[in-house]
């Protein structure tokens, strides 16, 4: 059962932009926070950006000023606008949603972002 559907990853040259989107299934109730994580091989997943239902945001220091997170509560969708991409941003990006209804974390399948130099 697919509960978080991601799109927007791909290959881009350094300095370019990508826009990721993630839509949560309707059967996930009471979503409060949504966000994006990325993971390096052999490392812990790290938070890239997160946003609450009330639009409180949090960014990793490495992406501040370059990435912008937003959401459409009515559509259960979160976006990540990525500008001024660097090769260091190359990673698999995972969508995340936290449900207050069942106090669980939900994850997308991951979408590959590759930035060439």
DRENPA-3360 file (N, C-alpha, C; in nm, 2 decimals, always signed):
BEGIN
1 = XXXXXXXX = +0.08/-0.12/+0.00/+0.00/+0.00/+0.00/+0.09/+0.13/+0.00 ~ +0.07/+0.21/-0.10/+0.15/+0.33/-0.11/+0.08/+0.44/-0.03 ~ +0.15/+0.50/+0.06/+0.08/+0.60/+0.15/+0.14/+0.74/+0.12 ~ +0.27/+0.75/+0.08/+0.33/+0.87/+0.04/+0.39/+0.86/-0.10 ~ +0.34/+0.94/-0.19/+0.38/+0.94/-0.33/+0.47/+1.06/-0.36 ~ +0.59/+1.03/-0.40/+0.69/+1.14/-0.42/+0.71/+1.15/-0.57 ~ +0.75/+1.27/-0.61/+0.79/+1.29/-0.75/+0.88/+1.42/-0.75 ~ +0.95/+1.43/-0.87/+1.02/+1.55/-0.89/+1.17/+1.54/-0.89;
9 = XXXXXXXX = +1.22/+1.42/-0.85/+1.37/+1.40/-0.85/+1.42/+1.38/-0.99 ~ +1.55/+1.39/-1.00/+1.61/+1.37/-1.13/+1.75/+1.42/-1.13 ~ +1.80/+1.44/-1.26/+1.94/+1.49/-1.28/+1.94/+1.63/-1.32 ~ +2.02/+1.71/-1.25/+2.03/+1.85/-1.28/+2.18/+1.90/-1.27 ~ +2.21/+2.00/-1.34/+2.35/+2.05/-1.33/+2.36/+2.14/-1.21 ~ +2.48/+2.16/-1.16/+2.50/+2.24/-1.04/+2.45/+2.38/-1.07 ~ +2.39/+2.44/-0.97/+2.33/+2.57/-0.99/+2.18/+2.57/-1.04 ~ +2.14/+2.45/-1.08/+2.00/+2.44/-1.12/+1.90/+2.42/-1.01;
17 = XXXXXXXX = +1.78/+2.39/-1.05/+1.67/+2.37/-0.96/+1.59/+2.25/-0.98 ~ +1.53/+2.20/-0.88/+1.43/+2.09/-0.88/+1.32/+2.12/-0.78 ~ +1.21/+2.07/-0.81/+1.09/+2.08/-0.71/+1.04/+1.94/-0.68 ~ +1.05/+1.90/-0.56/+0.99/+1.78/-0.51/+0.85/+1.79/-0.46 ~ +0.77/+1.69/-0.48/+0.64/+1.69/-0.42/+0.61/+1.56/-0.36 ~ +0.52/+1.56/-0.26/+0.49/+1.44/-0.19/+0.34/+1.45/-0.14 ~ +0.26/+1.36/-0.18/+0.12/+1.36/-0.14/+0.09/+1.24/-0.05 ~ +0.03/+1.26/+0.06/-0.01/+1.16/+0.15/-0.14/+1.10/+0.12;
25 = XXXXXXXX = -0.16/+0.97/+0.14/-0.29/+0.91/+0.11/-0.39/+0.96/+0.21 ~ -0.52/+0.95/+0.16/-0.63/+1.00/+0.25/-0.65/+0.92/+0.37 ~ -0.60/+0.79/+0.37/-0.62/+0.71/+0.49/-0.52/+0.73/+0.60 ~ -0.43/+0.83/+0.58/-0.34/+0.87/+0.69/-0.41/+0.99/+0.75 ~ -0.46/+0.98/+0.87/-0.54/+1.08/+0.94/-0.45/+1.17/+1.03 ~ -0.50/+1.29/+1.04/-0.44/+1.38/+1.14/-0.29/+1.41/+1.12 ~ -0.25/+1.43/+1.00/-0.11/+1.46/+0.98/-0.08/+1.60/+1.03 ~ +0.02/+1.61/+1.12/+0.07/+1.74/+1.17/+0.19/+1.79/+1.10;
33 = XXXXXXXX = +0.30/+1.72/+1.11/+0.42/+1.76/+1.04/+0.45/+1.68/+0.92 ~ +0.51/+1.75/+0.82/+0.56/+1.68/+0.70/+0.70/+1.73/+0.67 ~ +0.78/+1.65/+0.61/+0.91/+1.70/+0.58/+0.98/+1.61/+0.48 ~ +1.11/+1.65/+0.46/+1.20/+1.58/+0.37/+1.33/+1.55/+0.44 ~ +1.37/+1.43/+0.42/+1.50/+1.38/+0.47/+1.58/+1.33/+0.36 ~ +1.71/+1.32/+0.38/+1.80/+1.26/+0.29/+1.90/+1.17/+0.36 ~ +1.96/+1.08/+0.29/+2.04/+0.98/+0.35/+2.17/+0.95/+0.27 ~ +2.28/+0.96/+0.33/+2.41/+0.92/+0.27/+2.43/+0.77/+0.30;
41 = XXXXXXXX = +2.50/+0.71/+0.21/+2.53/+0.56/+0.23/+2.60/+0.54/+0.37 ~ +2.55/+0.45/+0.44/+2.60/+0.41/+0.57/+2.58/+0.51/+0.68 ~ +2.50/+0.61/+0.66/+2.48/+0.72/+0.76/+2.33/+0.72/+0.80 ~ +2.31/+0.79/+0.90/+2.17/+0.82/+0.95/+2.10/+0.91/+0.85 ~ +1.97/+0.89/+0.84/+1.89/+0.99/+0.77/+1.89/+1.12/+0.84 ~ +1.91/+1.23/+0.76/+1.91/+1.36/+0.82/+1.80/+1.45/+0.77 ~ +1.75/+1.53/+0.86/+1.64/+1.62/+0.82/+1.69/+1.73/+0.73 ~ +1.62/+1.75/+0.62/+1.65/+1.85/+0.52/+1.56/+1.97/+0.56;
49 = XXXXXXXX = +1.43/+1.95/+0.57/+1.33/+2.05/+0.60/+1.21/+1.99/+0.65 ~ +1.14/+2.06/+0.73/+1.01/+2.01/+0.79/+0.92/+2.13/+0.80 ~ +0.79/+2.10/+0.80/+0.69/+2.20/+0.81/+0.57/+2.15/+0.89 ~ +0.51/+2.22/+0.98/+0.40/+2.18/+1.05/+0.27/+2.23/+0.98 ~ +0.15/+2.18/+1.03/+0.03/+2.22/+0.98/+0.01/+2.37/+0.98 ~ +0.07/+2.44/+1.08/+0.06/+2.58/+1.10/+0.17/+2.66/+1.03 ~ +0.25/+2.59/+0.95/+0.35/+2.65/+0.86/+0.47/+2.69/+0.94 ~ +0.50/+2.63/+1.06/+0.63/+2.65/+1.12/+0.73/+2.56/+1.05;
57 = XXXXXXXX = +0.84/+2.62/+1.01/+0.94/+2.55/+0.93/+1.07/+2.53/+1.00 ~ +1.15/+2.43/+0.96/+1.28/+2.40/+1.01/+1.37/+2.35/+0.90 ~ +1.49/+2.41/+0.88/+1.58/+2.37/+0.78/+1.71/+2.32/+0.83 ~ +1.77/+2.23/+0.76/+1.91/+2.20/+0.79/+2.00/+2.32/+0.75 ~ +2.11/+2.35/+0.83/+2.19/+2.46/+0.80/+2.25/+2.46/+0.66 ~ +2.27/+2.34/+0.61/+2.33/+2.33/+0.47/+2.24/+2.37/+0.36 ~ +2.11/+2.38/+0.39/+2.02/+2.42/+0.28/+1.95/+2.55/+0.30 ~ +1.97/+2.61/+0.41/+1.91/+2.74/+0.44/+1.94/+2.84/+0.33;
65 = XXXXXXXX = +1.84/+2.91/+0.28/+1.86/+3.01/+0.18/+1.86/+2.95/+0.04 ~ +1.86/+2.82/+0.02/+1.85/+2.76/-0.11/+1.73/+2.67/-0.13 ~ +1.68/+2.61/-0.02/+1.56/+2.52/-0.03/+1.45/+2.59/+0.04 ~ +1.33/+2.57/-0.01/+1.21/+2.62/+0.05/+1.10/+2.51/+0.06 ~ +1.05/+2.49/+0.18/+0.95/+2.39/+0.20/+0.81/+2.46/+0.21 ~ +0.71/+2.39/+0.16/+0.57/+2.45/+0.17/+0.48/+2.33/+0.17 ~ +0.35/+2.36/+0.20/+0.25/+2.25/+0.20/+0.12/+2.30/+0.17 ~ +0.03/+2.21/+0.12/-0.10/+2.24/+0.09/-0.18/+2.14/+0.18;
73 = XXXXXXXX = -0.24/+2.20/+0.28/-0.30/+2.11/+0.38/-0.43/+2.04/+0.32 ~ -0.50/+2.11/+0.24/-0.62/+2.06/+0.18/-0.59/+1.93/+0.09 ~ -0.47/+1.93/+0.03/-0.43/+1.82/-0.06/-0.34/+1.73/+0.01 ~ -0.30/+1.75/+0.14/-0.21/+1.66/+0.21/-0.08/+1.65/+0.13 ~ -0.03/+1.76/+0.08/+0.09/+1.76/-0.01/+0.19/+1.86/+0.05 ~ +0.32/+1.81/+0.04/+0.43/+1.89/+0.08/+0.52/+1.91/-0.04 ~ +0.59/+2.02/-0.05/+0.68/+2.05/-0.16/+0.81/+2.09/-0.11 ~ +0.91/+2.07/-0.19/+1.05/+2.12/-0.16/+1.10/+2.18/-0.28;
81 = XXXXXXXX = +1.11/+2.31/-0.28/+1.18/+2.38/-0.39/+1.32/+2.39/-0.36 ~ +1.41/+2.33/-0.45/+1.55/+2.33/-0.43/+1.62/+2.41/-0.54 ~ +1.68/+2.52/-0.50/+1.75/+2.61/-0.59/+1.90/+2.61/-0.56 ~ +1.98/+2.66/-0.65/+2.12/+2.66/-0.64/+2.18/+2.53/-0.59 ~ +2.14/+2.42/-0.66/+2.18/+2.29/-0.62/+2.33/+2.27/-0.64 ~ +2.38/+2.19/-0.54/+2.53/+2.16/-0.54/+2.54/+2.01/-0.56 ~ +2.66/+1.97/-0.60/+2.69/+1.82/-0.61/+2.67/+1.75/-0.47 ~ +2.70/+1.83/-0.37/+2.68/+1.77/-0.23/+2.54/+1.74/-0.20;
89 = XXXXXXXX = +2.44/+1.80/-0.27/+2.30/+1.77/-0.25/+2.26/+1.63/-0.31 ~ +2.35/+1.57/-0.39/+2.31/+1.44/-0.45/+2.29/+1.34/-0.34 ~ +2.17/+1.29/-0.34/+2.12/+1.20/-0.23/+1.98/+1.14/-0.27 ~ +1.95/+1.04/-0.20/+1.81/+1.00/-0.21/+1.73/+1.08/-0.10 ~ +1.62/+1.14/-0.15/+1.54/+1.22/-0.06/+1.41/+1.15/-0.03 ~ +1.37/+1.15/+0.10/+1.26/+1.07/+0.15/+1.15/+1.17/+0.20 ~ +1.03/+1.15/+0.16/+0.92/+1.23/+0.22/+0.88/+1.16/+0.35 ~ +0.84/+1.25/+0.45/+0.80/+1.20/+0.58/+0.67/+1.27/+0.62;
97 = XXXXXXXX = +0.59/+1.20/+0.69/+0.47/+1.25/+0.75/+0.44/+1.19/+0.89 ~ +0.41/+1.28/+0.98/+0.38/+1.23/+1.12/+0.23/+1.24/+1.14 ~ +0.17/+1.13/+1.19/+0.03/+1.13/+1.22/+0.01/+1.14/+1.37 ~ -0.07/+1.24/+1.40/-0.11/+1.26/+1.54/-0.22/+1.15/+1.58 ~ -0.29/+1.10/+1.48/-0.40/+1.00/+1.51/-0.34/+0.87/+1.56 ~ -0.24/+0.82/+1.50/-0.18/+0.69/+1.55/-0.04/+0.71/+1.60 ~ +0.01/+0.83/+1.61/+0.15/+0.86/+1.66/+0.25/+0.79/+1.58 ~ +0.24/+0.78/+1.45/+0.33/+0.70/+1.37/+0.40/+0.79/+1.27;
105 = XXXXXXXX = +0.52/+0.75/+1.22/+0.59/+0.81/+1.11/+0.56/+0.73/+0.98 ~ +0.54/+0.80/+0.88/+0.52/+0.74/+0.75/+0.63/+0.79/+0.65 ~ +0.67/+0.70/+0.56/+0.78/+0.74/+0.47/+0.75/+0.71/+0.33 ~ +0.80/+0.79/+0.24/+0.79/+0.76/+0.10/+0.90/+0.67/+0.06 ~ +0.89/+0.63/-0.07/+0.99/+0.53/-0.12/+1.13/+0.59/-0.15 ~ +1.14/+0.72/-0.15/+1.26/+0.79/-0.19/+1.27/+0.82/-0.33 ~ +1.32/+0.94/-0.36/+1.34/+0.99/-0.50/+1.48/+1.04/-0.51 ~ +1.55/+0.99/-0.62/+1.69/+1.03/-0.63/+1.71/+1.17/-0.69;
113 = XXXXX = +1.79/+1.24/-0.63/+1.84/+1.37/-0.68/+1.98/+1.36/-0.71 ~ +2.02/+1.39/-0.83/+2.16/+1.39/-0.87/+2.20/+1.52/-0.93 ~ +2.30/+1.58/-0.88/+2.35/+1.71/-0.92/+2.49/+1.70/-0.98 ~ +2.51/+1.72/-1.10/+2.63/+1.71/-1.17/+2.71/+1.84/-1.17 ~ +2.84/+1.83/-1.17/+2.93/+1.94/-1.16/+2.97/+1.99/-1.30;
% end
